[in-house]
């Protein structure tokens, strides 16, 4: 039996006031409902996955204390240029994001730490 696929705006409507930015932050932290990424880059969420996710988070905030921020890794590229990778672990899955400047990497790391503390 197939489940209906919901767009991100439809999911946000079900979540009553959760912003798009918060939803994507939850995705980065690995605490959002399971999503399907289509070849065109758009996301879809199966209705049954959203329902399951809501049941798991009923009564409490969406908090994950299983997030460990590993830090910033400096990558030496060709020539004198460098890139900076923020690394973190959600549950058992490692995540990373690369930036062109240290300031952007620091800002992203700070955002992750604040999101982890807020839940």
Secondary structure, 3 states (H helix, E strand, C coil): CCCCEEEHHHHHHHCCCCCHHHHHHHHHHCCCCCCEECCCCCEEEEHHHHHHHHHHCCCCCCCCCCEEEEEEEEEECCCCCEEEEEEEEECCEEEEEEECCHHHHHHHHHHHHHHHHHC
